[in-house]
Amino acid sequence: MNINLYLDAREVEDICNYCIENFSEEVVETIRIANDVSNNTFKFEWKWDMERTFVPYTFTKDIIWDKTPNNDEEWVFMLNRHRYWITLGQAYVLTKDEKYTKTFIRQLTHWIKNVRQVGEAEKTTWRTIEAGIRGENWVKAYSYFSNSEYINEETTRIFVESLKEHGEYLYNNYCDARKLSNWGVLESHGLLVIGLFLNDKELSEKYVQESLRRLEEQIDLQVMEDGMHWEQSPMYLNEVLHCYLDTINLCKRNNIEIPNIILEKTKKLAYANLYMKKPNHRQICQSDSDDTDLRDMLSKAAYLFEDGILKFGAYEEIDFESIWSLGYDSIKKYKDINVKCPEHVSYGFEDSGNYYMRSGWSENDNYMYFHCGTLGSGHGHADLLHISLFANGEDYLIDPGRYTYIEGNEEREYLKSCKAHNTTIVDDDEFTKINGSWGYSSVATPIKHPFISKDSYDYLEGSHLGYISKGIFTNRSLIYIKPDIWVLVDRFYGEGTHKYNQIFQFAKNVELKNEKTICKGNNGALTLHHINKLDKYIEKKIVSYHYNQMELQDKLITTLKGDGFTSILTVINSSKKESNISIEKIPIKNCNGRILEDNEAEAIKIINKENTYIIAICHNEIFKGKKLLIVDGYHIYGKVVLITKNNEGIKKEIIKY
């Protein structure tokens, strides 16, 4: 056995001292959770637990490994992944208290004796994904306990025999469907860890070679060229990233050649994290994702790739989670990596249709996310043309998350639906229709457009065919005037009279005030200026920042009935206090003096303390009369034009021809 697979036994003491000196809160939390586990009390609460829980459950006698105390089968899956055994091992080396070793041995031997790979177990306790995850968790945990006097030959024997059973199970139960699933990555990574740990020449070579072959094929299929994981869920992107970072770490430590595509696409996954993270370092709750800090993932990636740009978005020093995998020497090596600012501020992932706009890279800068891409897997949500907005150091417009995976659960189906996202809906009909917890009965086709990013503005546009059966083409464009003004243009091309809704899910309470919607946060405010005459109402709807956690927050629905082509213009402004910008809709003329109709073009003038902005937007081709246009006295030509006036002069920018 290679008990030093992750850490050399000689460095464990130094790692313990480093953690006690630098991560007192994490140390206290580790010991608290280990004490609970020692009492057969389980609450899955580490930040990367895929399905977290917030209510502890205690087995008063023996653990029943296939019991679901909360009627959610995910509880059984979490129980049988054994992440908490790593916590037991860390608590043991931090405290030298053998009660944690005794708990590990008791629970391990009970599981091996009672949980057999037969019948329905392959759908509960012996799913292949759990078997793969156990590969890493078991090996890490065992290595922490390896010096204990209570780890005897019998314990080691049954541990190794069960790991071999896991290895054969993973080796023999692989199918084509796993090639495009995060499951396949988790399984293959577990097989790699088992192969390296067993240190059995025949088995190790068999498992390591096959696992790397599978991992190479999987990353080629699953990770798009822009670096996003195809399942369109940051949570599962990071589960996949974790496995590949760990693969690279283990291969480097054991002098195993790493396929180039694994190195290249793992780095792209890490860069996706860098550009997607909000100013508070957390991922958005896109699709089946939680509100999770990304810095530990970026720290591992920065260390393994010796990349100063990744370190820019990571922790300043090696964190508690990473040190247990990377080893004590990583502390100095990480410090020696020079931090570099990312090349881009805003970034468009144009293969996956994920776009991130920001005013800068500080924690106080503004950030907006926009999605117009493929649905992804069953983890994907009906979120085409959705926007999320973070400003003043806090969330304002949000994706409401996932809450649960329970089949038939109303909250689950709502949170996946169009109506839960900050998008548009026609005639109360959803453009993508949910069918149960994981399925869909129809899915809208996205149409992506080029992303334009300049120093003073960003521009993006997205469309979809979800209402083409109604004869309606749906389009949303967004002009971001940096640092704090967003012009949202919703357009519906079609005939007949229809009802159009905009949806805005807020993180905080909002109020309606004349033609404004105001959301007051802890540090400032976000104001929506509604240019059209709309019906508006607010209702309380569920928001879930973490699995099994739910609260109510304000949701705004606007309504406009339109005949033929219809546009809805919304100006969004963040400020430290209530918005003090003035906005008016102004006419556009051609050079013959004809005022253009709204279905041809519209213009808005925005005035704040420093600048006057004029935005001209052409909705359709102008074919009546001359095409040279005049807005506020300025001659222009183009589909989208931004004019900025201030003390320095006048700047005219053609955003789109």
WORAZI-V811684 format. One line per field, one symbol per residue. ss: DSSP state (a for helix, b for strand, c for the rest). burial: 1 if it has 24 or more other C-alpha atoms within 12 Angstrom, else 0. Layout:
ss->???
burial->???
This chain:
ss->ccccccccaaaaaaaaaaaaaacaaaaaaaaaaaaaaaccbbccccccccccccccbbccccccccccccccaaaaaaacccaaaaaaaaaaaaacccaaaaaaaaaaaaaaaaccccaaaaaccccaaaaaaaaaaaaaaaaaacccccccaaaaaaaaaaaaaaaaaaaacccaaaaacaaaaaaaaaaaaaaaaaccaaaaaaaaaaaaaaaaaaaaaabcccccbccccaaaaaaaaaaaaaaaaaaaaccccccaaaaaaaaaaaaaaaaacccccbccccccccccbcaaaaaaaaaaaccaaaaacccccccaaaaaaacccaaaaaacccccccccccbbbccccbbbbbccccccccbbbbbcccccccccccccccbbbbbccbbbbccccccccccccaaaaaaacaaacccbbbccbcccbbbcccbbbbcccbbbcccbbcccbbbbbbbbcccaaaccbbbbbbbbbcccbbbbbbbbbcccbbbbbbbbbbcccbbbbccbbbbbccccbbbbbbccccbbbbbbbbbcccccccbbbbbbbbbbbbbccbbbbbbbbbbccccccbbbbbcbbbccccbcccccbbbbbbbccccbbbbbbbccccccccccbbbccbbbcccbbbbbbbccbbbbbbbbc
burial->111111111001001101110000011001111111111111111111111110001000001011100001111111111111111111111110011111111111101100101000000111111111111111111111111100100011001101111111111011000111111111111111111111100011011111111111111111111111111111111111111111111110000001101111111111111111111111111111111111111111111111111111111111111111111111101100100000001111111111111111100111111111111111111111111111111111111111111100001111111111111111000111110011110011111111111101111111111110000111111111111111111111110001111111111111110001111110011111111101010100111111111000111111111100111111111110011111111111110000111111111111100011111111110100001011110101111111111000000111110
